[in-house]
Amino acid sequence: MQNKLLNPLALLFGLRNYFSQVIGIFAISIWIRIIWLTPIFALCLFVYNIAAYFSYRYSILDEQLLVKRGIFFKKEIHMPYEKIQNIHRKQWFFLKPFSLEEVIVDNASRSDSNINLIAVNENVAKILENKKAIAINSKPENKITKSDVNNSFDAQYKISNHSMNLFALTSFRGLFGLFILFEFYQRYSFAISAKYKDAFFNYLGSKGIIIVILEIVILLIIAFVVSYISIWIQYYRFTLTKKDGYLTFSRGLLKKETLRINIKRIQSINFSQNIIRSLFKLTTVKITIISDRKESTNTKDPIVIPVLNSKNLYTITNQFFDNLPPKDPKILGQRAYSIWLFIRNSLWTLLLPLPLLLNGNNWLTMFFFIEIMILVAVIFNGFYRYRHNGVKVIKNDDLVIENCRFFNRHLHFINWHCIQSITLRESIWMQKKNLAHLKISERRGDTSGEILAKYIDLDVARSIYDWYQNQ
């Protein structure tokens, strides 16, 4: 394949940016009172997008993938097959009848050096996989056939409908969405007219506390229903396979995504539980990989197994990963004094309901009710974070770090070779209590991320620090 154009359906992917830009220039033209500027800009932008489409060419050569693009400033991207890190495939439902998909080729370098092939034939990704395999002196992974059926995997996991329901029903996504809206209001409420604010609070005040609570409950139910549907759409028919040192997972109803990852590129493994899944002994398995900053968090830190019961958690995950223990390790470094420190650090949340006091005495009952609820949550958070906070070395060169954030428990497994640095932090007040923070830096995406164990025993933290230095 040399000097190939993308399929004309690739133009559809530019419509979203096109319309948003036109709307933006329309708003500016109204502000500066030059309305005729909008159709001229829209026409020029349309012509530019058409020209950009015809100037984009790709070639699959013997040694490399070559892309040429640019209208006024020509640019060529040469990507040798052995430099390819990940190949990410996305197929929207309207592309499937045409056997087309979007292929993102990532070499973990700068984002502008990665290649995005929009609306190309399904065989393109398979050809690239074969070329990469040959380039690194390995056997081709995918044979290009019409059926493309191959069931000889080293390990395979397919999510069942029962597990899918558990995963969707125990998600905090809906609640998190409401939290984002609340944060948005807190930050930008100054832009809302006082007239509308007063009308809103007068409306709620006239209803009474029972009606207000009932309306909040209805809003939460709606949020969780939307969350449930969106999770089903996103993780529909989730499948994870392992073969010849590669993990491949696919998912999605409206947009099917397929990502194939070299196991050697995995930086860490994360067993995650929110408070609801912890009660039902359910765990979500994520990994951190080297990727490209253009990718979303779901690709940089992808979920490889949405939900597993604790009884078969390690039995199944050990089929895919080699550096995991046979059962939950006993974490070290917990200190009871950290309970108070975690509680103290969260006491600022008691200030959140204060705006209710500014709207009259009718809100005193609601204010105290919310304050009590927050205080209970803060105290529980302190005990919960204390119980799930610590570190341990396993198998001599693997480190386990357990921590919590927003009632989410995380158990991280990271190999010594994947640790970028370890930082030991201790203030003069923490030294008196023999406490320290231990920060682990790892490669995440094309930047660095950190895993933090807070207020752990100083001697344990120093032993981990010495282990890293002397390994």
PAPAZA-590876 format. One record per residue: x, z, y of N, C-alpha, C in turn; residue in one letter. Coordinates in steps of 0.1 Angstrom, whole numbers, padded with zeros to 4 digits, always signed. Layout:
BEGIN
XZYXZYXZYA...
This chain:
BEGIN
+0008+0000-0012+0000+0000+0000+0009+0000+0012M+0009-0011+0020+0017-0012+0032+0008-0016+0044Q+0011-0009+0055+0005-0013+0068-0010-0013+0067N-0016-0003+0060-0030-0002+0058-0038+0005+0070K-0049-0001+0073-0058+0006+0082-0067+0016+0075L-0071+0027+0083-0081+0036+0077-0094+0029+0076L-0103+0035+0068-0116+0029+0067-0124+0031+0080N-0132+0021+0084-0139+0022+0097-0147+0035+0098P-0151+0041+0087-0159+0054+0088-0150+0065+0095L-0137+0063+0096-0128+0072+0103-0133+0074+0117A-0139+0064+0123-0143+0065+0137-0154+0076+0139L-0161+0079+0128-0172+0089+0129-0166+0103+0132L-0153+0105+0127-0147+0118+0129-0143+0121+0143F-0142+0110+0151-0138+0111+0165-0150+0113+0174G-0163+0112+0169-0174+0113+0177-0176+0126+0183L-0173+0137+0175-0175+0151+0180-0167+0153+0193R-0154+0150+0192-0145+0151+0204-0149+0142+0215N-0154+0130+0211-0158+0120+0221-0170+0126+0230Y-0180+0130+0223-0192+0135+0230-0189+0148+0238F-0180+0157+0232-0177+0169+0240-0169+0166+0252S-0160+0156+0252-0153+0151+0263-0162+0145+0274Q-0172+0137+0269-0181+0131+0278-0190+0141+0285V-0194+0151+0277-0202+0162+0283-0194+0169+0294I-0182+0172+0290-0173+0179+0300-0171+0172+0313G-0168+0159+0312-0167+0151+0324-0180+0149+0332I-0191+0150+0324-0204+0149+0331-0206+0162+0339F-0203+0173+0334-0204+0186+0341-0196+0186+0354A-0183+0181+0352-0174+0180+0364-0179+0171+0374I-0185+0159+0370-0190+0149+0379-0202+0154+0387S-0210+0163+0381-0221+0169+0388-0216+0179+0399I-0206+0186+0395-0200+0196+0403-0194+0190+0416W-0186+0179+0414-0180+0172+0425-0189+0161+0431I-0201+0160+0425-0211+0150+0431-0206+0136+0430R-0200+0132+0419-0197+0118+0416-0202+0114+0403I-0215+0113+0402-0222+0110+0389-0217+0097+0382I-0214+0087+0390-0211+0074+0385-0197+0075+0377W-0190+0086+0378-0177+0087+0371-0179+0089+0356L-0191+0094+0352-0193+0097+0338-0194+0084+0329T-0202+0074+0333-0203+0062+0324-0189+0054+0324P-0182+0055+0335-0169+0048+0335-0159+0055+0325I-0159+0068+0326-0150+0076+0318-0155+0074+0303F-0168+0075+0300-0173+0073+0286-0169+0059+0281A-0169+0049+0289-0166+0035+0284-0151+0034+0281L-0143+0040+0290-0128+0040+0289-0124+0048+0276C-0130+0059+0274-0127+0067+0263-0131+0060+0250L-0142+0054+0250-0147+0046+0238-0137+0035+0235F-0133+0028+0245-0123+0017+0242-0110+0023+0237V-0106+0034+0243-0093+0040+0238-0094+0044+0223Y-0106+0050+0219-0107+0054+0205-0107+0042+0196N-0113+0031+0200-0113+0019+0192-0098+0014+0190I-0091+0014+0202-0077+0009+0201-0068+0019+0193A-0071+0032+0194-0063+0041+0186-0065+0039+0171A-0078+0036+0168-0081+0033+0153-0073+0021+0148Y-0072+0011+0156-0065-0001+0151-0050+0000+0152F-0045+0010+0160-0031+0012+0161-0026+0021+0150S-0034+0028+0143-0030+0037+0133-0029+0030+0119Y-0017+0030+0114-0014+0023+0101-0006+0032+0092R-0008+0032+0079-0001+0040+0070+0004+0031+0058Y+0016+0035+0053+0022+0027+0042+0027+0037+0032S+0024+0035+0019+0029+0043+0008+0040+0035+0002I+0052+0039+0006+0064+0032+0001+0070+0038-0011L+0081+0033-0016+0087+0038-0029+0093+0052-0027D+0099+0054-0015+0106+0067-0012+0099+0076-0003E+0089+0071+0005+0083+0079+0016+0069+0074+0020Q+0062+0083+0027+0050+0080+0033+0053+0077+0048L+0048+0065+0052+0051+0061+0066+0038+0059+0074L+0038+0065+0086+0026+0064+0095+0031+0059+0108V+0024+0049+0113+0027+0044+0127+0014+0045+0135K+0015+0051+0147+0004+0053+0155+0008+0053+0170R-0002+0052+0179+0001+0052+0193-0002+0039+0200G-0008+0040+0212-0012+0028+0219-0001+0025+0230I+0001+0034+0239+0011+0032+0249+0025+0037+0245F+0025+0048+0237+0037+0054+0232+0037+0053+0217F+0045+0044+0211+0045+0042+0197+0052+0054+0190K+0047+0058+0179+0053+0069+0171+0053+0066+0156K+0064+0068+0149+0065+0066+0135+0068+0080+0128E+0061+0083+0118+0063+0095+0110+0068+0091+0096I+0080+0095+0093+0085+0092+0079+0085+0106+0071H+0078+0106+0061+0078+0118+0052+0082+0115+0038M+0094+0118+0034+0099+0117+0020+0090+0125+0011P+0087+0119-0001+0078+0126-0010+0083+0140-0014Y+0096+0142-0015+0101+0155-0020+0099+0165-0009E+0097+0161+0003+0095+0171+0014+0080+0175+0015K+0071+0169+0008+0057+0173+0009+0055+0187+0003I+0048+0195+0010+0045+0209+0006+0032+0209-0001Q+0021+0206+0006+0008+0207+0001+0000+0194+0005N-0009+0190-0004-0018+0179-0001-0032+0185-0002I-0039+0184+0010-0052+0190+0011-0062+0179+0012H-0072+0179+0003-0083+0169+0003-0096+0174+0007R-0103+0167+0016-0116+0171+0021-0125+0159+0020K-0137+0161+0014-0146+0150+0012-0160+0154+0017Q-0165+0150+0028-0178+0152+0033-0188+0144+0024W-0200+0149+0024-0210+0143+0015-0213+0129+0018F-0212+0125+0031-0215+0111+0034-0203+0102+0031F-0191+0107+0027-0180+0099+0023-0180+0097+0008L-0187+0105+0000-0186+0105-0014-0192+0092-0020K-0203+0086-0015-0208+0074-0021-0198+0062-0019P-0189+0063-0009-0180+0052-0007-0166+0055-0013F-0165+0066-0021-0153+0070-0028-0141+0072-0017S-0145+0078-0006-0135+0081+0005-0134+0096+0007L-0123+0100+0012-0120+0114+0015-0109+0115+0026E-0108+0127+0032-0098+0130+0042-0086+0136+0034E-0074+0131+0037-0062+0136+0030-0052+0142+0041V-0049+0154+0040-0039+0161+0049-0026+0164+0042I-0016+0158+0046-0002+0159+0040+0006+0168+0048V+0010+0180+0043+0017+0190+0050+0031+0192+0045D+0041+0192+0054+0055+0195+0050+0060+0208+0056N+0050+0216+0061+0054+0230+0067+0063+0229+0078A+0063+0218+0085+0072+0216+0097+0063+0218+0110S+0066+0212+0121+0058+0212+0132+0045+0205+0129R+0034+0209+0136+0021+0203+0133+0020+0188+0136S+0028+0184+0146+0028+0169+0150+0035+0161+0140D+0042+0167+0130+0050+0159+0120+0042+0158+0107S+0030+0164+0107+0022+0163+0095+0012+0152+0096N+0007+0147+0085-0001+0135+0085-0015+0137+0080I-0024+0132+0088-0038+0133+0085-0044+0119+0083N-0047+0116+0071-0053+0103+0067-0068+0105+0066L-0076+0100+0076-0090+0102+0076-0097+0090+0069I-0106+0093+0060-0114+0082+0054-0105+0072+0047A-0098+0077+0036-0091+0068+0028-0096+0069+0013V-0092+0059+0005-0097+0059-0009-0093+0072-0016N-0101+0076-0026-0098+0088-0034-0084+0087-0041E-0080+0075-0044-0068+0073-0052-0055+0076-0044N-0057+0076-0030-0045+0078-0022-0038+0092-0025V-0046+0102-0026-0041+0116-0028-0034+0116-0042A-0040+0109-0052-0034+0109-0065-0021+0101-0066K-0021+0090-0058-0008+0083-0057+0003+0092-0051I-0001+0099-0040+0009+0107-0033+0014+0119-0043L+0005+0124-0050+0009+0135-0060+0019+0129-0070E+0016+0117-0075+0025+0111-0085+0039+0108-0079N+0039+0103-0067+0051+0100-0060+0059+0113-0057K+0052+0123-0054+0059+0136-0051+0065+0141-0064K+0057+0140-0075+0062+0145-0088+0074+0138-0093A+0074+0124-0091+0086+0116-0095+0098+0120-0086I+0095+0122-0073+0106+0125-0064+0114+0138-0067A+0106+0147-0073+0113+0160-0077+0116+0161-0091I+0117+0149-0098+0121+0148-0112+0112+0155-0121N+0099+0154-0119+0089+0160-0127+0080+0149-0132S+0071+0152-0142+0062+0142-0147+0050+0141-0138K+0044+0129-0136+0032+0128-0128+0021+0137-0132P+0014+0143-0122+0004+0152-0125-0010+0145-0127E-0012+0135-0120-0025+0128-0120-0024+0114-0125N-0030+0110-0135-0031+0096-0138-0043+0090-0131K-0041+0078-0126-0052+0072-0117-0061+0065-0126I-0072+0071-0130-0082+0065-0138-0096+0067-0131T-0105+0059-0136-0119+0060-0130-0125+0073-0134K-0123+0078-0146-0129+0090-0151-0122+0102-0146S-0108+0102-0146-0100+0112-0141-0104+0126-0147D-0105+0126-0160-0109+0138-0168-0097+0143-0175V-0093+0156-0172-0082+0162-0179-0085+0177-0180N-0087+0182-0192-0090+0195-0194-0079+0204-0200N-0067+0198-0201-0056+0205-0207-0049+0214-0196S-0055+0225-0192-0050+0233-0182-0043+0245-0188F-0033+0251-0181-0027+0263-0185-0037+0275-0183D-0045+0274-0173-0055+0284-0170-0066+0278-0162A-0078+0283-0163-0089+0278-0155-0099+0289-0152Q-0104+0289-0140-0115+0298-0136-0126+0290-0129Y-0138+0292-0133-0150+0286-0126-0160+0297-0123K-0164+0297-0110-0173+0307-0106-0187+0305-0112I-0193+0315-0117-0207+0314-0122-0217+0317-0111S-0230+0313-0113-0240+0316-0103-0242+0331-0101N-0240+0339-0111-0241+0354-0109-0230+0359-0100H-0218+0354-0103-0206+0358-0095-0208+0353-0080S-0213+0341-0079-0215+0336-0066-0225+0344-0058M-0236+0348-0064-0246+0357-0058-0239+0370-0053N-0231+0376-0062-0224+0389-0059-0215+0387-0047L-0208+0376-0047-0199+0373-0036-0206+0371-0023F-0217+0364-0023-0224+0362-0010-0232+0374-0005A-0238+0382-0015-0246+0393-0011-0237+0405-0006L-0224+0405-0010-0216+0417-0006-0206+0413+0005T-0209+0402+0012-0201+0397+0023-0205+0404+0036S-0195+0407+0045-0197+0412+0058-0198+0401+0069F-0199+0389+0064-0198+0378+0074-0209+0379+0084R-0221+0382+0080-0232+0382+0090-0230+0394+0100G-0226+0405+0095-0223+0417+0103-0212+0414+0113L-0202+0407+0108-0190+0404+0116-0194+0394+0127F-0204+0385+0124-0209+0376+0135-0216+0383+0146G-0223+0394+0142-0230+0402+0153-0220+0409+0161L-0209+0414+0154-0198+0421+0161-0192+0412+0171F-0190+0399+0168-0183+0390+0177-0192+0388+0189I-0206+0387+0187-0215+0385+0198-0215+0398+0207L-0213+0409+0201-0213+0422+0209-0200+0422+0218F-0189+0418+0211-0176+0418+0219-0177+0407+0230E-0183+0396+0227-0184+0386+0238-0192+0391+0250F-0203+0399+0246-0211+0405+0257-0203+0415+0265Y-0195+0423+0258-0188+0433+0265-0178+0427+0275Q-0172+0416+0271-0161+0410+0279-0167+0402+0290R-0178+0395+0288-0183+0385+0298-0197+0389+0304Y-0201+0401+0302-0214+0406+0307-0214+0405+0323S-0202+0405+0329-0202+0404+0344-0208+0391+0349F-0207+0380+0340-0212+0367+0344-0227+0366+0343A-0234+0376+0336-0248+0375+0335-0255+0382+0346I-0265+0376+0352-0272+0381+0363-0278+0395+0360S-0277+0404+0370-0283+0418+0368-0298+0417+0366A-0304+0407+0372-0319+0405+0370-0322+0404+0355K-0315+0396+0348-0318+0393+0334-0314+0406+0325Y-0303+0412+0329-0299+0425+0322-0310+0435+0323K-0315+0437+0336-0325+0447+0338-0338+0444+0330D-0342+0431+0330-0354+0427+0323-0352+0429+0308A-0340+0427+0303-0338+0429+0288-0339+0444+0285F-0332+0452+0292-0332+0467+0289-0346+0473+0292F-0354+0468+0302-0367+0473+0304-0376+0469+0292N-0374+0457+0287-0382+0452+0275-0379+0461+0263Y-0366+0464+0261-0363+0473+0249-0368+0487+0252L-0367+0492+0264-0371+0506+0267-0386+0508+0266G-0394+0497+0268-0408+0498+0267-0413+0498+0253S-0405+0494+0243-0409+0493+0229-0407+0506+0222K-0399+0515+0226-0396+0527+0218-0385+0526+0208G-0380+0537+0204-0368+0537+0196-0371+0531+0182I-0382+0534+0176-0386+0529+0163-0386+0514+0163I-0393+0508+0173-0394+0494+0173-0381+0487+0176I-0372+0493+0184-0359+0488+0186-0351+0487+0174V-0351+0499+0166-0344+0499+0153-0349+0489+0144I-0362+0487+0143-0368+0477+0135-0364+0463+0138L-0363+0460+0151-0358+0447+0156-0344+0445+0152E-0336+0455+0153-0322+0454+0149-0320+0451+0134I-0329+0458+0126-0329+0456+0112-0332+0441+0108V-0343+0436+0115-0347+0422+0113-0336+0413+0117I-0329+0416+0128-0317+0407+0132-0306+0408+0121L-0304+0419+0116-0293+0421+0105-0297+0413+0093L-0310+0413+0089-0315+0406+0077-0313+0391+0080I-0317+0386+0091-0315+0372+0095-0300+0368+0094I-0291+0377+0099-0277+0374+0099-0272+0373+0085A-0276+0382+0076-0271+0382+0062-0277+0370+0054F-0289+0366+0058-0295+0354+0051-0287+0341+0055V-0284+0340+0068-0275+0329+0072-0262+0330+0065V-0256+0342+0065-0243+0343+0058-0244+0340+0043S-0254+0344+0037-0256+0341+0022-0256+0325+0020Y-0264+0318+0028-0265+0304+0027-0252+0297+0030I-0245+0301+0040-0232+0295+0044-0222+0297+0034S-0221+0309+0027-0211+0311+0017-0214+0302+0004I-0227+0301+0001-0230+0292-0010-0226+0277-0007W-0228+0273+0005-0224+0259+0009-0209+0258+0008I-0202+0268+0013-0187+0267+0014-0180+0268+0000Q-0186+0277-0008-0179+0279-0021-0186+0274-0033Y-0195+0264-0031-0203+0258-0042-0193+0252-0052Y-0196+0256-0065-0188+0251-0076-0173+0253-0075R-0170+0265-0071-0156+0269-0069-0149+0268-0082F-0137+0261-0083-0129+0260-0095-0115+0262-0092T-0108+0270-0100-0093+0272-0099-0087+0268-0112L-0076+0260-0111-0069+0256-0123-0054+0258-0121T-0047+0260-0132-0032+0261-0132-0027+0251-0142K-0017+0243-0138-0010+0234-0147+0003+0230-0141K+0014+0231-0150+0027+0227-0147+0032+0233-0134D+0030+0245-0132+0035+0252-0120+0027+0250-0107G+0015+0244-0108+0007+0241-0096-0007+0248-0098Y-0012+0253-0087-0026+0258-0086-0034+0247-0078L-0046+0244-0084-0055+0235-0077-0068+0242-0076T-0074+0243-0064-0088+0248-0063-0096+0239-0055F-0109+0238-0058-0118+0229-0051-0131+0237-0049S-0138+0233-0038-0151+0240-0035-0158+0232-0025R-0171+0235-0023-0179+0230-0012-0190+0221-0016G-0201+0222-0009-0213+0214-0012-0214+0202-0002L-0215+0205+0011-0215+0194+0021-0202+0188+0023L-0191+0196+0022-0177+0191+0023-0169+0197+0012K-0166+0189+0002-0157+0193-0009-0143+0193-0005K-0136+0205-0006-0122+0206-0003-0114+0209-0016E-0103+0202-0017-0094+0203-0028-0080+0205-0023T-0073+0216-0027-0060+0219-0023-0051+0222-0035L-0040+0215-0036-0030+0217-0047-0018+0224-0042R-0014+0235-0048-0003+0243-0042+0007+0245-0053I+0020+0243-0049+0031+0247-0058+0032+0262-0058N+0032+0268-0070+0032+0283-0071+0044+0289-0064I+0055+0281-0064+0067+0286-0057+0066+0288-0042K+0055+0281-0037+0053+0282-0022+0044+0294-0019R+0039+0301-0029+0031+0313-0026+0040+0324-0021I+0036+0330-0010+0044+0341-0004+0039+0355-0008Q+0026+0357-0009+0021+0370-0014+0007+0368-0020S+0003+0378-0027-0010+0378-0034-0017+0390-0028I-0030+0388-0025-0037+0399-0018-0051+0402-0026N-0052+0414-0031-0065+0418-0037-0073+0425-0026F-0084+0420-0022-0092+0424-0011-0105+0430-0015S-0110+0441-0010-0123+0447-0012-0128+0452+0001Q-0140+0448+0005-0147+0455+0015-0154+0467+0009N-0160+0476+0018-0165+0488+0013-0177+0486+0003I-0185+0476+0004-0196+0473-0005-0190+0469-0018I-0180+0459-0018-0175+0455-0031-0167+0466-0038R-0161+0475-0030-0154+0486-0036-0164+0495-0044S-0176+0497-0039-0186+0505-0046-0190+0498-0060L-0191+0485-0059-0195+0478-0071-0183+0473-0080F-0171+0477-0076-0158+0474-0083-0156+0459-0084K-0158+0452-0073-0155+0438-0072-0143+0435-0063L-0136+0425-0066-0123+0422-0059-0123+0407-0056T-0118+0404-0044-0115+0390-0040-0100+0388-0040T-0096+0377-0046-0081+0374-0047-0078+0363-0037V-0068+0366-0028-0063+0356-0018-0048+0355-0020K-0043+0344-0014-0028+0342-0014-0024+0337+0000I-0012+0340+0003-0006+0335+0016+0004+0324+0012T+0003+0312+0019+0012+0301+0015+0019+0296+0028I+0029+0288+0026+0035+0280+0037+0026+0268+0039I+0022+0267+0052+0013+0256+0055+0016+0252+0069S+0006+0245+0075+0007+0239+0088-0003+0245+0097D+0002+0248+0110-0007+0255+0119-0020+0248+0123R-0020+0235+0120-0033+0228+0122-0044+0232+0113K-0040+0238+0101-0050+0242+0091-0057+0255+0096E-0068+0257+0090-0076+0269+0093-0070+0281+0085S-0076+0292+0088-0072+0304+0081-0075+0303+0066T-0086+0297+0063-0090+0295+0049-0080+0287+0041N-0072+0279+0048-0062+0271+0041-0048+0278+0041T-0045+0286+0052-0033+0293+0052-0033+0305+0043K-0045+0312+0043-0047+0324+0034-0059+0321+0025D-0058+0311+0016-0070+0307+0009-0074+0318-0001P-0088+0318-0004-0093+0326-0015-0092+0318-0027I-0084+0323-0037-0083+0315-0049-0092+0320-0060V-0097+0332-0059-0108+0337-0068-0117+0345-0060I-0130+0340-0057-0139+0347-0048-0142+0361-0052P-0145+0364-0065-0150+0377-0069-0147+0379-0084V-0141+0391-0087-0138+0395-0101-0142+0409-0103L-0147+0413-0114-0149+0427-0118-0136+0434-0121N-0135+0447-0118-0122+0454-0120-0118+0454-0135S-0128+0453-0144-0125+0453-0158-0116+0442-0163K-0118+0430-0157-0111+0418-0161-0102+0413-0149N-0100+0421-0139-0092+0416-0127-0078+0412-0131L-0071+0421-0137-0057+0418-0141-0056+0408-0153Y-0066+0409-0162-0065+0400-0173-0066+0385-0169T-0075+0382-0159-0076+0369-0154-0065+0365-0145I-0062+0374-0135-0052+0370-0125-0038+0368-0131T-0035+0375-0142-0022+0374-0148-0020+0360-0155N-0031+0353-0157-0030+0340-0163-0025+0330-0152Q-0027+0333-0139-0023+0324-0128-0010+0328-0121F-0007+0341-0121+0004+0347-0114+0013+0355-0123F+0026+0354-0122+0035+0360-0131+0040+0374-0126D+0039+0377-0113+0045+0389-0108+0035+0400-0106N+0024+0400-0114+0014+0411-0112+0015+0421-0124L+0012+0433-0121+0013+0443-0132+0000+0442-0141P+0000+0449-0152-0012+0448-0161-0024+0456-0156P-0021+0465-0146-0033+0473-0141-0029+0478-0127K-0038+0484-0120-0036+0489-0106-0024+0498-0106D-0014+0495-0098-0002+0504-0097-0006+0517-0089P+0001+0528-0092-0001+0540-0085+0008+0540-0072K+0001+0540-0061+0007+0539-0048+0013+0552-0043I+0025+0551-0037+0032+0563-0032+0032+0564-0017L+0034+0575-0012+0036+0577+0003+0024+0582+0010G+0013+0586+0003+0001+0591+0010+0004+0605+0016Q-0001+0607+0028+0001+0621+0034-0013+0625+0040R-0017+0637+0037-0031+0642+0041-0032+0642+0056A-0021+0645+0063-0021+0646+0078-0025+0633+0084Y-0023+0621+0077-0027+0608+0082-0042+0607+0084S-0050+0615+0077-0065+0615+0079-0068+0617+0094I-0062+0628+0099-0065+0631+0113-0060+0620+0123W-0049+0614+0119-0043+0604+0128-0052+0591+0128L-0057+0587+0116-0066+0576+0116-0079+0579+0123F-0084+0591+0122-0096+0595+0129-0094+0594+0144I-0082+0600+0148-0079+0601+0163-0078+0587+0169R-0072+0578+0161-0070+0564+0166-0083+0556+0168N-0094+0561+0161-0106+0554+0162-0117+0560+0171S-0113+0572+0177-0123+0579+0185-0127+0571+0198L-0119+0561+0202-0123+0553+0213-0136+0546+0211W-0140+0544+0199-0153+0537+0196-0165+0545+0201T-0163+0558+0203-0174+0566+0208-0178+0562+0222L-0169+0555+0229-0172+0551+0243-0181+0538+0243L-0183+0531+0232-0191+0519+0232-0205+0520+0236L-0212+0531+0232-0226+0532+0236-0228+0537+0251P-0218+0540+0258-0219+0545+0272-0228+0536+0281L-0228+0523+0280-0237+0515+0288-0251+0519+0287P-0256+0525+0276-0270+0529+0274-0273+0540+0284L-0264+0548+0288-0266+0559+0297-0269+0554+0311L-0264+0542+0314-0266+0536+0328-0280+0530+0330L-0288+0530+0319-0301+0524+0320-0312+0534+0319N-0310+0547+0323-0320+0557+0325-0321+0566+0313G-0329+0577+0315-0330+0587+0305-0338+0583+0292N-0345+0572+0293-0352+0567+0281-0343+0563+0270N-0330+0562+0273-0321+0557+0263-0312+0569+0257W-0315+0581+0262-0307+0593+0257-0308+0594+0242L-0320+0593+0236-0322+0595+0222-0314+0584+0214T-0315+0572+0219-0308+0561+0212-0293+0563+0213M-0289+0568+0225-0274+0570+0228-0269+0581+0218F-0275+0592+0216-0271+0602+0207-0271+0598+0193F-0282+0590+0189-0283+0585+0175-0271+0576+0172F-0268+0567+0181-0256+0558+0179-0243+0565+0178I-0242+0576+0187-0229+0583+0188-0227+0591+0174E-0238+0596+0169-0236+0603+0156-0233+0594+0145I-0239+0582+0145-0236+0572+0135-0221+0567+0136M-0216+0565+0148-0202+0561+0150-0193+0572+0146I-0196+0585+0149-0187+0596+0146-0186+0597+0130L-0197+0596+0123-0197+0596+0109-0188+0585+0103V-0190+0573+0109-0182+0562+0104-0167+0564+0107A-0164+0570+0119-0150+0572+0122-0143+0582+0112V-0150+0593+0109-0145+0603+0100-0143+0597+0086I-0153+0589+0082-0152+0583+0068-0141+0573+0068F-0139+0566+0079-0128+0556+0080-0114+0563+0078N-0113+0575+0084-0101+0583+0083-0097+0586+0069G-0107+0591+0061-0105+0595+0047-0103+0582+0039F-0110+0571+0042-0109+0559+0034-0095+0553+0035Y-0090+0552+0048-0077+0547+0050-0066+0555+0044R-0068+0568+0044-0058+0577+0038-0057+0575+0023Y-0068+0573+0016-0068+0571+0002-0062+0557-0002R-0063+0548+0007-0058+0534+0003-0047+0531+0013H-0036+0537+0012-0025+0535+0022-0012+0540+0015N-0003+0530+0012+0010+0534+0006+0018+0522+0001G+0029+0524-0005+0038+0514-0010+0043+0518-0024V+0048+0508-0031+0055+0510-0044+0063+0498-0048K+0075+0500-0054+0082+0489-0060+0079+0488-0075V+0076+0476-0079+0073+0473-0094+0082+0462-0099I+0085+0463-0111+0093+0452-0118+0106+0449-0110K+0111+0460-0103+0124+0459-0097+0125+0451-0084N+0119+0439-0084+0120+0430-0072+0106+0426-0066D+0096+0434-0070+0083+0431-0064+0078+0444-0057D+0072+0442-0045+0067+0453-0037+0052+0452-0036L+0045+0464-0037+0031+0465-0036+0028+0473-0023V+0020+0468-0014+0016+0475-0002+0001+0476-0002I-0004+0488+0000-0019+0490+0001-0022+0495+0015E-0032+0489+0021-0037+0493+0034-0051+0490+0036N-0057+0494+0047-0071+0492+0050-0073+0488+0065C-0083+0480+0067-0086+0476+0081-0101+0473+0081R-0109+0479+0090-0123+0476+0092-0130+0478+0078F-0127+0489+0071-0133+0492+0058-0131+0481+0048F-0119+0474+0050-0115+0465+0040-0102+0470+0034N-0102+0471+0020-0090+0476+0013-0082+0463+0009R-0069+0464+0011-0060+0452+0007-0049+0458-0001H-0046+0451-0012-0035+0454-0021-0026+0442-0021L-0015+0442-0015-0006+0431-0013+0005+0432-0024H+0008+0420-0030+0019+0419-0040+0029+0409-0034F+0041+0412-0031+0051+0403-0025+0064+0405-0031I+0071+0394-0035+0084+0394-0041+0095+0396-0030N+0105+0402-0034+0116+0405-0025+0121+0392-0018W+0122+0381-0025+0127+0369-0019+0117+0363-0009H+0105+0367-0009+0095+0362+0001+0094+0371+0013C+0101+0383+0013+0100+0392+0025+0110+0387+0035I+0105+0384+0047+0114+0379+0058+0122+0391+0064Q+0116+0402+0066+0122+0414+0071+0114+0427+0068S+0120+0438+0069+0113+0451+0068+0117+0459+0080I+0107+0465+0087+0109+0473+0099+0104+0487+0096T+0112+0497+0099+0108+0511+0098+0106+0516+0112L+0094+0521+0115+0091+0526+0128+0087+0541+0127R+0093+0549+0136+0090+0563+0136+0092+0568+0150E+0082+0574+0156+0083+0581+0169+0088+0595+0167S+0091+0601+0178+0096+0615+0177+0085+0624+0172I+0073+0621+0175+0062+0630+0171+0060+0627+0156W+0061+0615+0151+0060+0612+0137+0071+0618+0129M+0083+0619+0134+0094+0625+0127+0092+0639+0124Q+0085+0646+0133+0082+0660+0131+0073+0663+0119K+0065+0653+0116+0056+0653+0105+0061+0646+0093K+0073+0641+0094+0079+0633+0083+0071+0621+0079N+0066+0613+0090+0058+0601+0088+0065+0589+0094L+0061+0578+0089+0066+0565+0095+0057+0554+0092A+0058+0543+0100+0052+0530+0097+0062+0521+0090H+0057+0513+0080+0065+0504+0074+0059+0490+0075L+0066+0481+0082+0061+0467+0085+0069+0457+0077K+0061+0449+0069+0067+0439+0061+0064+0425+0067I+0074+0417+0070+0072+0404+0076+0073+0393+0065S+0064+0384+0065+0064+0373+0056+0061+0360+0063E+0064+0349+0056+0060+0336+0061+0045+0333+0059R+0038+0330+0070+0024+0328+0069+0021+0315+0077R+0016+0305+0070+0014+0292+0077+0028+0287+0082G+0029+0283+0094+0042+0279+0099+0048+0290+0108D+0042+0302+0108+0047+0313+0116+0050+0325+0107T+0051+0336+0112+0053+0348+0104+0041+0357+0106S+0038+0365+0095+0027+0374+0095+0033+0388+0091G+0025+0398+0092+0030+0411+0089+0020+0419+0080E+0025+0427+0072+0017+0437+0064+0022+0451+0067I+0013+0459+0072+0017+0472+0077+0010+0484+0069L+0019+0493+0065+0015+0506+0059+0017+0516+0070A+0007+0523+0075+0008+0532+0086+0008+0547+0081K+0016+0555+0088+0016+0570+0086+0018+0573+0071Y+0028+0567+0065+0032+0571+0051+0044+0580+0052I+0047+0586+0040+0057+0596+0039+0071+0589+0043D+0078+0596+0052+0091+0590+0057+0101+0588+0046L+0102+0597+0036+0112+0595+0026+0108+0583+0017D+0095+0581+0014+0091+0569+0007+0094+0556+0014V+0091+0556+0027+0093+0545+0036+0108+0541+0036A+0117+0551+0037+0131+0549+0037+0136+0544+0024R+0130+0548+0013+0134+0543+0000+0131+0528-0002S+0120+0524+0004+0116+0510+0004+0126+0502+0013I+0129+0508+0024+0138+0501+0033+0152+0499+0027Y+0157+0510+0020+0170+0509+0013+0169+0499+0001D+0158+0499-0006+0156+0489-0017+0158+0475-0012W+0152+0472+0000+0152+0458+0005+0167+0455+0009Y+0174+0465+0015+0187+0463+0020+0197+0461+0009Q+0195+0468-0002+0205+0468-0013+0202+0459-0024N+0190+0453-0024+0186+0444-0035+0195+0432-0037Q
